[in-house]
Amino acid sequence: MTNLILAAVAALAAGLIIGLLIGRSSQGSTLRQRRAEQQIEELRNEYTRYQAQVNEHFMESAHLLRRFNDAFRDVNHHMARGANRLANDDEWLEELEQEKRRARLTDTSAESGDVAEPPRDYAPKKDPEEKGTLAEGYGLTDEEKAKA
């Protein structure tokens, strides 16, 4: 009977040890799982804060642009009213007409053949056998050519 009791106690001890090992290994995975869930939650919260900051930035930008457009429109209206009130319309029309006449005159001179030739990046040759500007001896006298 003592052998039976000893065997039962040994089995109980072995069961406890195995149970503790299994419990700890499962606790390790649940701890890792909880940590991962916490990190995911922190990332979600950070992303939500970032989205809120982006939305706030664009809302403020839209508000500032609207104020800028309103101020620009006010300045434009002010300038138009001032021009209408202060400028003499007859003088403006006469000046515009003179500008049109000047533009027509310059256009007709270009059509009549007085078109300027674009500048060249080389000197034209007078004789086909003459050395070009890129030749080594261009512009040198015979003495200077002999020294070179």
Contacts in CASP RR format, 6 or more apart in sequence:
PFRMAT RR
TARGET T0000
AUTHOR 0000-0000-0000
METHOD contacts of the structure
MODEL  1
MTNLILAAVAALAAGLIIGLLIGRSSQGSTLRQRRAEQQIEELRNEYTRY
QAQVNEHFMESAHLLRRFNDAFRDVNHHMARGANRLANDDEWLEELEQEK
RRARLTDTSAESGDVAEPPRDYAPKKDPEEKGTLAEGYGLTDEEKAKA
122 132 0 8 1.000
122 133 0 8 1.000
122 134 0 8 1.000
123 132 0 8 1.000
123 133 0 8 1.000
125 132 0 8 1.000
131 137 0 8 1.000
131 138 0 8 1.000
132 138 0 8 1.000
136 148 0 8 1.000
137 145 0 8 1.000
137 148 0 8 1.000
140 148 0 8 1.000
END
